[in-house]
């Protein structure tokens, strides 16, 4: 049977609960087609969890990874496969810092290292897995289990070279400045480890509403992270003086509000104080934004728009050639794991059309945003076209990215109805060639909804990653869902 075409046959009905998105053994998203499914997922309801045929890889264990883990997990405990012993050792050290009496063991398994944990260590191993993105991927698990053959190392080396060259052409920099990682969060992990060499044991300062793990990783895994949600440069200046962070972290743009900070001004404030700036351009993309003159380290989830396929985990980290710490950062950079051979080959193949695909995703998203703004049922649309700070960073002829968020006028009740009736695939992730919607706040901040609402991110907010569907056809799906 051929894979399901999610552009023409999306997973949007209740019967689609748990379907992989895309219809592929290594899919990184899963269908949560109804509002009640999202709630059941967050509440850990057994019937919902049993229906899931996959899971977003950092938020749980892919079925192949889980099968491998079950072979090693102790009674009452858990097991966590990592691609290298260095990554497993870092996870073990984190568990022991958080739970002094915990029992852990590193177990070699078919080229991987599995961290075996007792009940005391397990929640901390899970947190390390989620926040750092350093866990073994489904392709690595398939090879370790003997389901797939290991690819040629020469082919993998060639794939990595092509990926770096492709990224370098987009960023307009030397490929040697780019390192490849198992995920976007592991790219951030490598950046934070390098910062810790330059400025040991110092917290970070993040500006703007955060993607959950960009904030949680420095808070939980490193030396703390403060969050400041203001555009007032005087307040930011005062916070830098008071905290003296090891680095400032920004997202370009933020998720899901899709706003940018004043990057040149922030960079100037940080650099005047000898503080490096780390940026995440996953949503804006380097195809659209020119940021290297202002940032010191730039990490990206290549899982998203760069791959576009939704079936490979990968990330990159770029050391800006303009950074005053350029050489010191290169010397300090010691990643705990590299992008695996199998994932590198898959990523190289998926990203061959990135220069043509991303502008089309951007154009389709802009069309949908403009149409939604004119619909009487819509209260507000969030899209980077309305952010002057984003516009100031755009390359000539660039787009605004593939992501938008919106609120309906009827609040929670109407948002549920719109979500349930919307005939596009529904689940986490973004940047895929097929459109993908989710009630973002429920998925990312279920245990802190009041805090998110205070930050201007209500529970009924809907986020949409726009795909390659015909814009008129896609609009009709939204019109139908928005009917009272």
Buried (B, 14 or more C-beta within 10 A) or exposed (E): EEEBEBBEEBBBBEEBBBBBBBBBBBBBBBBBBBBBBBBBBBEEBEEBBEBBBBBBBBBBBBBBBBBBBEEBBBEEBBBBBBBBBBBBBBBBEBBBEBBEEBBBBBBEBBEBBBBBBBBBBBBBBBBBBBBBBBBBBBBBBBBBBEEBEBBEEEBBEBBBEBBBEBBBEBBEBEBEBBBBBBBBBBBBBBBBBBBBBBBEEBBBBBBBBBBBBBBBBBBBBBBBBBBBBEBEBEEBBEBBEEBBBBBBBBBBBBBBBBBBBBBBBBBBBBBEEEBBBBBBBBBBBBBBBBBBEBBBBBBBBBBBBBBBBBBBBBBBBBBBBEBEBBEBBBEBBEBBBBBBBBBBBBBBBBBEEBEEBBBBBBBBBBBBBEBBBEBEBBEEBBBBBBBEBBEEBBEEEBBBBBBBBBBBEBEEEBBBBBBBBBBBBBBBBBBBBBBBBBBBBBBBBBEEBEEBBEBEBBBBBBBBBBBBBEBEEBBEBBEEBBEE
